[in-house]
Amino acid sequence: MRIDHNSYGTVAGAWLAGGVVIILLRLVIHNPWAFWPLMFLVMVLVLWQTFFFRVPVRSRAGSGSVVTAVADGRIVIKEKVFEPEYLRRECIQVSIYMDFFDVHANFWPVDGTVTYYKYHPGKYLLAFKPKASEENEHASTAILSDAGTEILFKQLAGTFARRIVCYSKPGLRTAAGEQCGIIKFGSRIDMFFPPETDIKVEIGDSVRACETVIALL
């Protein structure tokens, strides 16, 4: 496991803030029975913040025709929709919701080539709400898989997520299982597939980035 390199500043800030709080607590609280539990709570929060930005080592299950989860989380949407931004056709949408305890590093879902990327500023609605896909801040990436099928995924900010990091750029080669970015704090991933795609997950399923197969192209 390693810490996401885009999050070094955030993690360092958490440790600095934790250290300042502990020093202040030590100055104003002289009773050890009160000080030590509070110090322990601060350290738990700092360690959780550090753990939140981890990039885990995972086994690669994806390929040019096997699409894996972009992120850890739970399937909250699986339905047919019209995708208006890039694919402009009827698609199957599969959405993964990430809570505060899920890994928030994101990973390429399939081997292929990036054909489209666009960042969209927007609102910060609760990430599990359906309208979040269109109205929230998000980054959209389309990949032409090595199997010849083009898919689209969106990294959505949530109420507490205020920064999306994405490595996409048109022409970039992708390898399923390699990191493609990170969304800081609670958020969602929307994936869009052609209607004939064989989807392997259902609403309510828990998924793991790189390892859970979402679809077969």
C-alpha positions in Angstrom: 0.0 0.0 0.0 1.1 3.6 -0.7 -0.3 7.1 -0.3 -1.7 8.8 -3.5 1.0 11.2 -4.6 -1.7 13.9 -5.3 -2.7 13.7 -1.6 0.7 14.2 0.1 -0.2 17.8 1.0 -3.6 16.8 2.4 -2.1 14.1 4.5 0.7 16.3 5.7 -1.8 19.0 6.7 -3.8 16.4 8.7 -0.7 15.4 10.6 0.3 19.0 11.2 -3.2 19.9 12.4 -3.3 16.8 14.6 0.0 17.8 16.2 -1.1 21.3 16.9 -4.4 20.0 18.5 -2.5 17.6 20.7 -0.1 20.4 21.9 -3.0 22.7 22.7 -4.8 19.9 24.6 -1.6 19.2 26.6 -1.3 22.9 27.5 -4.9 23.3 28.7 -5.7 19.8 30.0 -3.6 18.7 33.0 -5.7 15.7 34.0 -4.2 12.6 32.3 -7.5 10.7 32.4 -9.0 13.5 30.2 -5.9 14.2 28.0 -5.0 10.7 26.9 -8.5 9.7 25.5 -8.7 13.0 23.6 -5.2 12.5 22.2 -6.1 8.9 21.2 -9.2 10.3 19.4 -7.1 12.9 17.5 -4.6 10.2 16.4 -7.4 7.9 15.2 -8.7 10.8 13.1 -5.3 11.5 11.6 -4.6 7.9 10.9 -8.0 7.5 9.2 -7.3 10.5 7.1 -4.0 8.9 6.0 -5.6 5.6 5.4 -8.3 7.3 3.3 -5.8 8.3 0.6 -4.2 4.9 0.3 -3.6 3.3 -3.1 -3.9 -0.5 -2.4 -2.1 -3.2 -4.3 -4.7 -5.2 -6.2 -4.8 -8.2 -8.5 -5.7 -7.3 -12.1 -8.8 -8.9 -13.4 -9.5 -6.6 -16.4 -8.3 -6.9 -20.0 -9.3 -5.6 -23.4 -12.7 -7.2 -23.2 -13.2 -7.5 -19.4 -14.2 -4.3 -17.6 -13.5 -4.0 -13.9 -14.7 -1.5 -11.3 -13.1 1.9 -11.4 -13.5 2.3 -7.6 -14.4 0.4 -4.4 -18.0 0.8 -3.2 -21.5 -0.4 -3.7 -23.7 -0.6 -6.9 -26.5 1.9 -6.5 -27.7 2.3 -10.1 -28.1 -0.2 -13.0 -30.5 0.9 -15.6 -30.9 1.9 -19.3 -30.4 5.6 -20.0 -29.7 7.9 -22.8 -26.1 9.2 -22.5 -26.1 12.7 -24.0 -22.6 14.0 -23.5 -20.4 11.9 -25.7 -21.7 8.4 -26.7 -25.2 10.0 -27.5 -27.0 6.7 -27.5 -29.0 4.4 -25.3 -26.6 2.8 -22.7 -26.6 0.7 -19.6 -25.5 2.9 -16.7 -23.8 1.2 -13.7 -23.0 3.5 -10.8 -20.7 2.8 -7.8 -21.1 4.9 -4.7 -18.1 5.4 -2.4 -18.6 6.1 1.3 -16.0 7.6 3.7 -14.4 4.2 4.4 -13.9 3.1 0.8 -10.7 3.4 -1.1 -11.0 6.6 -3.2 -8.2 6.0 -5.6 -9.6 5.2 -9.1 -8.3 2.7 -11.6 -8.6 2.2 -15.4 -11.4 -0.3 -16.0 -10.2 -1.8 -19.3 -7.2 -2.0 -21.7 -7.6 0.5 -24.5 -7.1 4.1 -25.6 -8.6 7.3 -24.2 -10.8 8.9 -26.9 -12.4 11.7 -24.9 -11.9 13.7 -21.7 -13.7 16.7 -20.3 -13.9 18.3 -16.9 -17.3 19.8 -15.9 -17.6 22.3 -13.0 -20.9 22.0 -11.1 -22.9 21.5 -7.9 -22.1 19.3 -4.9 -25.3 17.3 -4.5 -25.3 14.1 -2.4 -23.5 11.7 -4.7 -26.1 8.9 -4.5 -28.8 11.1 -6.0 -29.6 10.4 -9.7 -29.3 14.1 -10.8 -25.7 14.2 -9.4 -24.5 12.6 -12.7 -25.5 15.7 -14.7 -25.4 18.5 -12.2 -22.4 17.8 -9.9 -18.8 18.6 -10.7 -17.5 15.7 -12.7 -14.8 14.5 -15.1 -15.8 12.3 -18.1 -13.5 9.8 -19.8 -14.3 7.6 -22.8 -12.1 4.6 -23.7 -12.0 2.6 -26.9 -11.3 -0.9 -25.5 -8.9 -3.2 -27.3 -12.0 -5.3 -28.0 -13.3 -2.4 -30.2 -16.1 -1.3 -27.8 -16.2 2.3 -26.5 -17.3 2.9 -22.9 -17.6 6.1 -20.8 -17.1 6.7 -17.1 -17.6 9.7 -15.0 -15.9 10.6 -11.7 -18.4 12.6 -9.7 -17.8 14.9 -6.8 -20.2 14.6 -3.8 -21.3 16.9 -1.0 -17.9 16.6 0.7 -15.7 15.8 -2.4 -14.2 19.0 -3.6 -11.4 17.8 -5.8 -11.3 15.3 -8.7 -7.9 14.1 -10.0 -7.9 12.4 -13.4 -5.0 11.4 -15.6 -7.0 11.1 -18.8 -6.0 12.8 -22.0 -7.0 11.8 -25.6 -4.6 9.2 -27.1 -3.4 7.9 -23.7 -3.1 4.1 -23.5 -4.9 2.6 -20.5 -4.2 -0.7 -18.7 -6.9 -2.1 -16.5 -5.9 -2.0 -12.9 -3.5 0.9 -13.1 -4.4 4.1 -11.2 -6.2 6.7 -13.2 -6.9 9.3 -10.5 -8.6 9.9 -7.2 -11.7 11.6 -5.8 -11.3 13.1 -2.4 -14.1 12.1 0.1 -17.6 10.7 -0.6 -18.3 10.4 -4.3 -19.6 8.3 -7.2 -18.5 6.6 -10.4 -20.9 6.3 -13.3 -20.0 3.8 -16.1 -21.9 3.7 -19.4 -21.9 0.6 -21.7 -23.6 -0.3 -25.0 -27.0 -2.0 -24.5 -25.8 -5.4 -25.6 -23.1 -5.5 -22.9 -23.1 -8.4 -20.5 -23.3 -6.7 -17.1 -22.1 -8.9 -14.2 -23.3 -6.9 -11.2 -26.6 -6.0 -9.6 -27.8 -3.2 -7.4 -26.5 -3.6 -3.8 -23.4 -5.5 -4.8 -20.1 -4.5 -3.1 -17.3 -4.1 -5.6 -13.5 -3.7 -5.4 -11.5 -1.7 -7.9 -9.4 -3.7 -10.3 -10.8 -7.1 -9.1 -14.6 -7.0 -9.5 -15.7 -7.7 -13.1 -18.4 -5.2 -14.0 -19.0 -6.2 -17.6 -17.9 -8.3 -20.5 -17.6 -6.6 -23.9 
